[in-house]
Amino acid sequence: MTQTCTTCPYCGVGCGVLATPDKVKGDANHPANYGRLCSKGSALNETVGLEGRLLAPRVNGADTTWDTALGLVADKFKAAVDEFGPDSVAFYVSGQLLTEDYYVANKLIKGYIGSANIDTNSRLCMASSVAGHKRAFGTDTVPGCYEDLEQADLVVLVGSNLAWCHPVIFQRLLAAKAARPQMRVVVIDPRRTATCDIADLHLPVTSDGDSAIFNGLLAHLVDAGCVDQAYVDAHVDGFDAAVSAARASDPVQADVSADDLATFYDMFAKTEKVVTVYSQGVNQSEAGTDKVNAIINCHLATGRIGRPGMGPFSVTGQPNAMGGREVGGLANMLACHLDIENEAHRDAVQQAWDSPTMCTHAGLKAVDLFRACEEGKIKALWVMSTNPAVSLPDATRVSEAIKKVPFTVVSDILERTDTGDLAHVLLPATGWGEKSGTVTNSERVISRQRKFLPVPGTARPDWDIIADVGRRMGYSGFDYASEAAVFREYAALSALGKTFARDFDISGLAQLSDAAYDDLQPIQWPVPTDGNTGGRFFAEGGFYHAGGKAKMLPITPPAPKSYDGLTLNTGRIRDQWHTMTRTGRSARLAAHLAEPFVEIHPEDALANGLHDADLAQLTTDQGQAIVRVLITSNARRGAVFVPMHWTAQTAAAGRVNPLVAAVTDPFSGQPASKDTPVALKRADMAWYGFVVSTQPLAPQTAYAAIAPSHTGWRAELAGVNAPDDWEAKARMVTGQTDAAAAVFEDASSGAVRVAFHKDGIIEALFFAAAQPVAVARNYVSGLLQKDISSLSALAGRAGANVADPGATVCACFDVGVNTLRTEIAAGATTVAALGERTCAGTNCGSCKPELAALIANAQASVAAE
């Protein structure tokens, strides 16, 4: 079967994929991954089914035609603009969109409707990096390349769990460190994450302590004589003010060991080839932009930027966050890194678009946009390929705000999302594998996403939907024959970059034929009509402020916060992506961490009366959630971590973003998702349960976390009241209305077990107890549709002669903990040996820290005997 070269739709690494409808593998020729894929990318073929897909437009819950739906959208948006003005409408878009989709959306609202009220969920992940780049460099330029991480002698990872969130880059770093053992890695993060497995030094910084650390580093670099004075004199403004501010702050605010801090400073000072990689732990902060500039200051002062193995490096969270930045997808930007505030830039873009109007001021950033919805200022809202009712801070309030908008449109691939459930109109968009276009990754490489699956139902590409609405609103600039035509127009527009001395220029691609566009190979911008393609920026200066110099910024770290209780940090886990609209379909990915949890330090757990596997109730000023307790010394004292992936469909009580305060960085508008005061206590439940069924689950319990299994569905349950009729409860939960039931109840312990079967085949199993139930969950999930007696199934664990792989550790190859422990006992005492025997850790490698921990625990147990 013919393979299609395309690009992974998950993180900003931008891995190349070779895809068929039944199988995916890494593209060995793609410069981002050279054949590697992470667990999520490896499971892409498991996520493209049509279950739950939106296949036709819907208006007020009823299927309709595209003509009816888009006519209504165009009429409503035009009416709002006519009556209330351009700023009464808004688009909220996504880093999941392709660049062509992003471009047409921005053109419509900024150049034809005349409003900049278009923002993106990328605001939530990298807006502080954009603001920091613009303050330092004059434009939003990523100076370096992935190769720099491999060529550096010191890699500093700040607020970045690279092993879980950007696993392929982590594997490239791991391979480089193995090849050059003298390479050193420093991790600056409140938590001890999987990334720390390769760290020579871990600095468990307090929340928002990063600026104090890098201010201290800047002062140390000056004192140690590490300033590249020639570079500073020729290419940098603001050095003295930045150093003065750095000396005025105190690194003790970071709450890191003085000895460890001194070690880090000495490493950085004595190593020329340094790359500082940063991500959400830096950006998602009330002081995120200042953190970015504190990092950049150290590289500018030493001239360690734009040369091989040197520079600050922002790794983005989404597949096309960079493409969105390039087309002006943020409310405060124009296309091609031009500025809304600059009249000449506005006039040039308007002339190129031949548009009737042009926005004249920045639009509403994400949090402010939904506050405007709440206040009745937004009369028509269009949400594209994202789920703000889950992903934004104070998410319950966001949901209520969307309800207040008179007319809301959602373009998505699913018929049910938390946001889609609030819409008046649903528009079926094509998904990954069904659409065609380009994306840009974190190192500025433009890659093609290509179609290899049939378009389901009447779904359409986002750019085509948006252009159709533009035409229906009476605008003439949206007659595109294909996504290639959109790309050519966008590439031609980028010639303005050269006109206005900006970094972004892909005008060398403006004449691509349809065939050449289809065949476009990964290419790093800039791609000018003349001159060199790609490469690094700023080794010889050439910044984009007036005068051509960079700016070092004086940074004042925020005062340490003092909370009576704990602080809440949110983020991602290894095998899930955003709100799980794709990864949530894969049983293999769900098996590693199947429910929302709170990671808490043992001393904090003791102080709050919590034990492993308890359910904890988290409470903030914004809301409450119930999640599973995971006690670990990897957590920092005084802080807890909860992942952000679960939704009303998968774990209604376990959604964490309703708890997060909607506090934003004053420069970037990016929400601070890492530092909300939170109280914890044990959630008292009358019973706990675990259930598997071939039918979709409908728990209707105080707590439920639903995930797919290989033959159906599984869920963790808990209830505040024990039911009078357990069989009836089990039937309601499992959807087994006509299967025969075998019920076991132990009145003394409160344990209940129910098996549903048809002709001897297991259709569902229900386990309940007064405490969290002790059953082998992956083994039990594997019993569905098996010819096994109800008595054996209700044992809840494998017999002596039956293999139970145990909880999944390696999601890429579905390897369980029991399998690994058996191999360790048989002599596999290294991670490499485990990989040889089980394949675990040999694909993306994200599980290698867990493999190493299993080996260490086994060896410790033997030594203690």
SVG drawing of the C-alpha trace seen along z (x, -y; Angstrom):
<svg xmlns="http://www.w3.org/2000/svg" viewBox="-33 -55 70 78">
<polyline fill="none" stroke="black" stroke-width="0.4" points="0.0,0.0 1.3,-3.5 2.6,-5.5 1.9,-9.2 4.5,-11.6 2.8,-13.8 3.4,-15.5 2.3,-14.6 -0.6,-16.7 0.5,-16.9 3.3,-18.9 5.5,-21.6 8.4,-19.2 6.8,-18.6 7.7,-15.0 7.5,-13.5 5.1,-10.6 4.7,-7.9 1.0,-7.0 -1.4,-4.6 -5.0,-4.2 -3.9,-1.2 -0.4,-2.1 1.9,-5.0 5.7,-5.1 8.3,-7.8 9.7,-9.4 13.5,-8.7 14.1,-11.6 12.3,-14.3 14.8,-16.6 12.8,-17.0 12.6,-13.3 14.7,-11.2 12.2,-8.3 11.5,-8.6 7.9,-9.0 6.6,-9.3 3.9,-7.1 1.2,-9.5 2.5,-9.7 2.9,-5.9 -0.8,-5.5 -2.1,-7.9 -3.8,-5.1 -5.8,-4.2 -7.3,-7.7 -8.8,-8.2 -12.0,-6.2 -15.3,-7.8 -17.0,-7.1 -18.4,-10.3 -17.5,-12.3 -19.5,-15.3 -20.5,-14.4 -23.0,-17.1 -23.6,-20.7 -26.1,-21.2 -28.2,-24.1 -29.7,-24.0 -29.0,-20.3 -30.6,-19.3 -28.6,-18.2 -28.9,-20.6 -27.2,-21.5 -24.0,-23.5 -26.0,-26.1 -28.4,-26.6 -25.7,-26.5 -23.2,-28.9 -26.0,-31.2 -27.0,-31.6 -23.4,-32.1 -22.8,-34.8 -26.1,-36.5 -25.5,-36.5 -21.9,-37.8 -22.9,-40.5 -25.8,-41.6 -23.7,-41.9 -21.1,-44.0 -23.7,-46.2 -25.5,-46.8 -22.8,-46.8 -19.6,-47.3 -16.6,-45.0 -15.5,-44.5 -18.8,-42.8 -17.6,-39.6 -14.7,-37.3 -12.9,-34.2 -11.1,-31.9 -8.8,-29.6 -6.2,-26.9 -2.7,-25.7 -4.3,-22.6 -5.3,-24.5 -3.1,-24.4 -1.4,-27.5 -3.7,-28.0 -6.7,-27.8 -5.1,-30.3 -4.3,-32.7 -7.9,-32.8 -9.4,-33.3 -7.1,-36.2 -7.7,-37.7 -11.4,-37.6 -11.6,-39.1 -8.8,-41.6 -8.9,-42.8 -12.6,-42.4 -14.6,-42.5 -12.1,-45.0 -11.6,-43.6 -8.5,-42.0 -10.7,-40.0 -9.1,-36.8 -7.0,-34.9 -5.8,-31.4 -5.3,-28.6 -1.6,-29.1 -2.0,-32.2 -2.1,-29.6 1.2,-28.0 3.7,-30.4 2.5,-34.0 5.0,-35.0 7.8,-33.7 6.4,-35.8 6.4,-38.9 9.9,-38.2 11.3,-37.7 9.7,-41.0 11.0,-42.9 14.6,-41.5 14.9,-41.0 12.4,-43.4 10.4,-40.5 9.2,-37.0 12.3,-35.2 13.4,-31.7 17.2,-32.1 18.3,-28.4 17.7,-24.9 17.2,-21.5 20.8,-20.6 21.9,-23.2 20.7,-20.9 22.9,-18.1 25.9,-20.4 25.7,-22.1 28.0,-21.2 25.5,-22.4 21.7,-22.2 19.5,-24.0 15.9,-22.9 13.7,-25.4 10.0,-24.6 10.2,-21.9 9.4,-18.2 10.9,-17.4 10.8,-13.7 7.0,-13.7 6.0,-16.8 8.5,-16.8 9.7,-13.2 11.5,-13.1 13.6,-16.1 14.4,-14.5 15.5,-11.3 17.8,-13.4 19.3,-15.0 19.6,-11.6 21.5,-10.2 23.8,-13.2 24.6,-12.9 25.3,-9.2 27.7,-10.0 29.4,-12.8 29.3,-12.0 30.9,-15.3 27.7,-17.1 25.8,-18.3 22.1,-18.8 20.5,-21.0 16.8,-20.9 15.1,-23.8 11.6,-22.7 9.6,-22.6 8.9,-18.9 11.3,-16.1 10.0,-15.0 11.0,-12.2 13.3,-14.6 15.5,-14.7 16.6,-11.2 19.3,-12.6 20.1,-15.7 23.5,-16.3 21.8,-18.8 18.1,-19.5 17.2,-22.9 13.7,-22.4 12.8,-26.1 9.8,-27.6 7.0,-28.8 8.0,-31.9 11.5,-31.8 13.1,-31.5 13.7,-35.2 15.6,-35.4 17.8,-32.5 18.7,-34.0 19.1,-37.5 21.6,-35.9 23.2,-34.2 23.6,-37.5 25.3,-39.1 27.6,-36.1 28.5,-36.1 29.5,-39.8 31.6,-39.1 33.3,-36.1 34.4,-38.1 32.1,-36.1 30.6,-39.1 31.3,-39.3 32.0,-43.0 32.6,-43.3 29.2,-41.7 27.4,-43.8 29.0,-47.0 28.1,-46.3 24.7,-44.6 23.0,-45.2 21.3,-48.1 20.3,-48.1 23.1,-46.1 23.9,-48.4 20.2,-48.7 19.7,-44.9 22.8,-44.2 21.8,-46.8 18.4,-45.2 20.0,-41.8 22.2,-42.9 19.3,-44.3 17.4,-41.0 18.2,-38.1 18.5,-34.5 17.4,-33.3 13.9,-34.0 14.1,-30.9 14.4,-28.7 17.2,-26.6 20.2,-25.3 23.0,-27.9 25.5,-25.2 23.4,-23.9 22.9,-27.4 26.6,-28.1 27.3,-24.8 24.9,-25.9 26.3,-29.4 29.8,-27.9 28.7,-25.4 27.1,-28.2 30.0,-30.6 32.6,-28.0 30.7,-26.6 30.6,-28.5 28.1,-26.2 25.0,-26.6 21.4,-26.2 18.6,-27.2 15.4,-25.4 12.2,-26.7 8.5,-25.9 5.2,-26.1 6.8,-26.3 8.3,-29.6 5.5,-30.9 2.4,-30.0 3.1,-32.6 2.0,-36.0 5.7,-37.0 6.2,-34.8 7.5,-37.5 10.0,-38.7 11.2,-35.1 11.8,-34.8 13.8,-38.1 15.8,-37.1 16.9,-34.0 17.6,-35.9 19.6,-38.6 22.2,-35.9 22.7,-34.8 22.9,-38.3 25.4,-39.4 27.7,-36.5 27.1,-36.6 26.0,-33.0 23.2,-33.2 22.8,-32.3 25.9,-30.1 26.0,-26.3 25.2,-24.9 24.2,-28.3 21.1,-30.3 17.7,-30.6 15.2,-28.1 11.4,-28.1 9.8,-24.8 6.1,-25.2 3.3,-23.1 1.2,-22.7 1.8,-21.5 1.2,-24.8 1.7,-27.4 4.5,-28.8 2.5,-28.8 -0.2,-30.7 2.3,-33.2 3.5,-33.7 0.1,-34.5 -0.8,-36.9 -3.0,-34.4 -2.7,-36.3 -4.9,-39.3 -2.0,-41.7 -0.2,-40.7 -0.5,-41.1 0.6,-38.5 4.3,-38.0 5.4,-39.3 4.1,-42.8 2.6,-45.0 -1.0,-46.2 0.1,-49.3 2.2,-50.3 0.1,-52.3 2.5,-51.6 2.3,-47.8 -1.5,-48.0 -1.7,-49.9 0.7,-47.5 -1.2,-44.4 -4.5,-46.0 -3.2,-46.9 -1.9,-43.4 -5.2,-41.9 -7.2,-44.6 -9.5,-44.6 -12.2,-47.1 -10.9,-47.8 -8.3,-46.9 -8.2,-46.5 -6.6,-49.6 -5.8,-48.3 -5.0,-45.0 -7.9,-42.7 -9.0,-40.9 -6.5,-38.3 -8.0,-34.9 -8.9,-35.6 -10.2,-39.1 -12.1,-37.8 -14.2,-35.5 -14.7,-38.1 -16.1,-40.3 -18.5,-37.4 -19.6,-37.4 -20.1,-41.1 -22.4,-40.9 -19.9,-42.7 -19.5,-39.8 -22.6,-39.2 -21.2,-36.5 -18.4,-34.0 -16.7,-31.4 -14.6,-28.8 -12.4,-26.7 -10.7,-23.4 -10.3,-24.0 -12.2,-23.5 -12.0,-26.6 -14.7,-25.4 -12.0,-22.9 -8.7,-24.4 -9.0,-28.0 -8.5,-29.0 -11.6,-29.4 -13.2,-27.2 -16.7,-27.0 -16.9,-30.8 -15.8,-30.5 -18.6,-28.1 -21.1,-30.4 -19.7,-33.3 -20.1,-31.3 -23.7,-30.7 -24.3,-34.4 -23.2,-35.0 -26.3,-35.4 -24.8,-33.4 -21.9,-30.8 -20.4,-28.7 -18.0,-25.8 -16.0,-24.1 -14.7,-20.7 -14.4,-17.1 -16.5,-15.8 -20.2,-16.0 -19.7,-16.3 -17.2,-18.5 -17.7,-20.7 -17.6,-23.8 -19.6,-22.3 -22.4,-21.5 -22.8,-25.3 -23.0,-26.2 -25.9,-27.2 -24.2,-25.9 -21.8,-23.0 -19.7,-22.8 -17.9,-19.5 -14.3,-20.0 -11.9,-17.6 -9.3,-16.1 -5.7,-15.0 -5.3,-12.6 -8.2,-14.1 -7.0,-17.6 -4.0,-19.1 -1.8,-22.1 1.3,-23.2 2.6,-23.5 5.6,-25.1 7.5,-23.5 9.5,-25.0 12.7,-25.4 10.9,-27.2 10.7,-24.2 7.6,-24.3 6.3,-20.8 3.3,-19.5 0.4,-17.7 -1.1,-15.5 -4.4,-13.8 -4.4,-10.0 -7.9,-9.2 -11.3,-9.7 -13.3,-12.8 -16.1,-11.5 -19.7,-12.7 -19.9,-16.2 -16.9,-17.5 -14.8,-20.3 -11.4,-21.9 -11.4,-24.9 -10.0,-27.3 -12.7,-26.3 -15.5,-26.8 -14.1,-30.2 -13.7,-31.4 -17.2,-30.3 -18.5,-32.5 -16.4,-35.4 -18.0,-35.1 -21.5,-34.9 -20.8,-38.1 -20.2,-39.8 -16.4,-39.9 -14.5,-39.3 -11.1,-38.2 -11.9,-34.5 -12.2,-32.7 -9.5,-30.1 -9.4,-27.0 -7.3,-25.0 -5.1,-25.2 -2.1,-25.6 -3.7,-28.9 -4.0,-30.1 -0.4,-29.2 0.9,-31.1 -1.0,-34.2 0.4,-34.0 4.0,-33.4 3.7,-36.4 2.5,-38.6 5.6,-37.6 7.7,-39.7 6.6,-42.5 9.0,-41.1 11.9,-42.3 10.2,-45.7 9.9,-46.4 13.1,-44.7 11.4,-41.8 12.7,-38.3 9.8,-36.3 10.0,-35.8 8.9,-32.8 8.4,-34.7 10.7,-32.2 7.8,-29.8 5.2,-32.2 5.4,-30.7 5.0,-27.1 2.7,-25.2 0.1,-22.9 2.3,-20.0 5.3,-21.6 3.2,-22.5 2.0,-18.9 5.7,-17.8 7.0,-20.5 9.8,-19.0 10.5,-20.3 12.1,-23.6 13.3,-26.1 12.4,-29.7 13.4,-32.3 13.0,-31.3 13.6,-34.6 13.4,-35.0 17.2,-35.5 19.7,-34.7 20.2,-31.8 17.4,-29.7 17.0,-28.8 19.8,-29.0 20.3,-30.7 19.7,-34.3 21.8,-36.9 25.3,-35.5 26.5,-38.7 23.7,-40.9 21.1,-42.0 18.3,-42.5 15.0,-44.0 14.7,-47.0 15.3,-50.5 19.1,-50.7 19.6,-47.0 20.4,-46.2 18.9,-43.8 17.6,-45.0 18.4,-43.6 15.6,-44.3 15.9,-45.2 14.0,-42.4 12.5,-42.6 11.5,-39.2 8.1,-39.0 8.0,-38.9 7.7,-35.4 4.1,-34.5 3.1,-33.3 0.1,-31.0 -1.3,-29.3 -2.0,-26.1 -0.7,-24.6 -0.3,-25.9 -1.8,-24.1 0.4,-23.5 -1.2,-22.1 0.2,-20.5 0.4,-17.5 1.1,-13.8 3.0,-11.5 0.4,-9.8 -2.4,-12.3 -2.9,-15.4 -4.8,-18.5 -8.5,-17.6 -8.1,-14.1 -10.3,-14.5 -7.8,-12.3 -5.6,-10.5 -8.6,-9.7 -9.7,-7.2 -6.7,-5.0 -6.9,-2.2 -3.1,-1.8 -2.6,-5.5 -5.2,-5.4 -3.7,-2.5 -0.7,-4.3 -2.6,-7.0 -6.3,-6.4 -7.7,-9.0 -7.0,-12.5 -4.7,-12.6 -3.0,-14.9 0.7,-14.5 1.6,-15.4 4.6,-15.3 4.4,-12.7 4.6,-15.3 1.9,-17.4 -0.2,-14.2 0.2,-13.4 -0.6,-16.9 -3.8,-16.8 -4.9,-13.3 -4.4,-11.7 -3.2,-8.2 -2.3,-6.7 -5.3,-5.8 -7.6,-8.1 -9.8,-10.5 -9.0,-14.1 -11.2,-17.1 -9.4,-20.2 -10.9,-23.6 -9.9,-27.0 -11.7,-30.3 -12.8,-29.3 -14.2,-25.8 -13.7,-22.2 -12.5,-19.0 -12.1,-15.4 -9.0,-13.4 -7.0,-10.4 -4.1,-10.8 -0.6,-10.0 1.9,-10.4 5.5,-11.0 8.7,-12.6 9.0,-13.9 6.6,-16.7 7.9,-19.8 6.7,-20.5 3.9,-23.0 2.8,-22.4 0.6,-19.9 0.4,-18.9 -2.8,-18.0 -3.0,-17.2 -5.4,-19.2 -6.7,-16.7 -10.0,-15.5 -13.4,-16.9 -17.0,-16.6 -17.2,-13.6 -14.3,-11.7 -14.2,-12.8 -16.6,-15.6 -15.5,-15.9 -11.8,-15.7 -11.5,-18.8 -8.8,-21.0 -9.0,-24.2 -12.2,-25.3 -10.0,-25.6 -7.3,-27.8 -7.4,-31.6 -7.6,-33.6 -4.5,-35.7 -2.5,-36.8 0.9,-38.2 0.6,-41.9 2.7,-41.9 1.7,-38.7 -1.8,-38.1 -0.9,-34.5 -2.6,-32.9 -0.7,-31.7 -1.6,-28.1 1.1,-27.0 0.4,-28.8 -3.2,-28.9 -3.8,-28.6 -5.6,-25.4 -6.9,-23.4 -7.0,-19.6 -9.0,-17.2 -10.0,-13.5 -13.2,-13.1 -15.4,-10.9 -17.1,-8.3 -19.4,-5.5 -18.1,-3.2 -15.5,-2.9 -15.7,-1.0 -14.0,0.2 -16.1,1.3 -15.5,2.6 -18.1,3.0 -18.6,3.6 -21.2,0.8 -20.6,-3.0 -20.7,-3.8 -23.1,-6.1 -21.9,-6.2 -24.0,-9.0 -21.8,-8.9 -20.0,-11.5 -16.7,-10.5 -16.1,-8.7 -13.2,-8.6 -13.9,-6.9 -11.4,-5.6 -11.4,-3.2 -10.3,0.4 -9.3,2.6 -12.7,4.2 -14.9,1.5 -14.8,-0.9 -13.4,-1.1 -14.0,-3.5 -13.0,-4.3 -16.1,-5.1 -17.0,-6.4 -20.3,-7.3 -21.4,-9.2 -24.3,-6.8 -24.4,-3.1 -27.3,-1.9 -30.1,0.3 -29.9,2.5 -26.3,3.2 -27.4,5.2 -29.6,2.4 -26.8,-0.1 -24.3,2.1 -26.8,2.4 -27.3,-1.3 -23.5,-2.0 -22.5,0.6 -25.5,0.2 -26.1,4.0 -29.9,4.1 -30.5,7.7 -27.4,9.6 -27.5,12.3 -26.0,11.2 -23.9,13.1 -23.8,11.1 -21.5,11.7 -22.0,9.6 -20.0,9.8 -22.1,8.1 -19.2,8.2 -16.7,6.3 -19.1,4.4 -17.6,5.9 -19.8,6.3 -18.9,8.0 -21.2,8.4 -20.5,10.1 -22.8,9.7 -22.6,12.4 -24.3,13.6 -23.9,17.2 -20.9,17.6 -19.2,14.5 -18.3,11.7 -20.0,8.4 -19.3,6.4 -17.7,6.6 -18.5,4.4 -16.5,4.2 -17.3,2.2 -16.1,1.9 -15.9,-0.4 -12.3,-1.1 -10.6,-1.6 -11.1,1.8 -8.0,4.1 -8.3,5.7 -5.8,6.2 -7.3,3.5 -5.6,4.3 -6.2,8.0 -9.9,7.4 -10.2,5.1 -8.9,7.9 -11.6,10.3 -14.4,8.6 -15.8,10.8 -13.9,13.8 -15.4,17.2 -14.6,17.4 -16.8,18.3 -18.3,15.5 -16.6,16.9 -13.2,16.7 -13.8,13.3 -15.0,12.0 -11.7,13.0 -10.4,9.8 -6.9,11.1 -5.1,13.8 -4.8,17.3 -1.5,19.0 -1.2,20.2 -2.5,17.0 -0.2,14.1 -1.1,10.7 1.0,8.0 0.0,5.5 -0.4,1.7 1.1,0.3 4.5,-1.3 5.5,-1.4 2.5,-2.7 4.4,-2.4 4.5,1.4 1.9,2.0 4.3,3.5 3.0,3.9 4.8,3.7 4.5,7.4 6.1,8.3 9.0,6.0 9.4,7.2 9.6,10.8 12.3,9.9 14.2,8.0 14.1,11.0 15.4,13.1 18.5,10.9 17.5,7.8 19.3,5.4 19.7,2.5 17.2,0.4 18.8,1.6 18.4,5.2 14.7,4.6 14.4,3.1 16.0,6.0 13.7,8.5 10.4,6.5 10.9,3.6 10.0,1.3 11.7,-2.1 13.0,-1.4 10.6,-3.8 10.1,-7.2 11.9,-6.4 9.6,-8.3 9.2,-5.3 13.0,-4.9 12.9,-6.7 10.2,-4.3 12.2,-1.4 15.2,-2.6 13.2,-3.0 11.8,0.5 15.3,1.9 16.6,-0.2 13.7,0.8 14.3,4.5 18.0,4.2 17.2,2.4 14.8,5.2 17.5,7.8 20.1,5.9 17.7,5.5 17.1,9.3"/>
</svg>
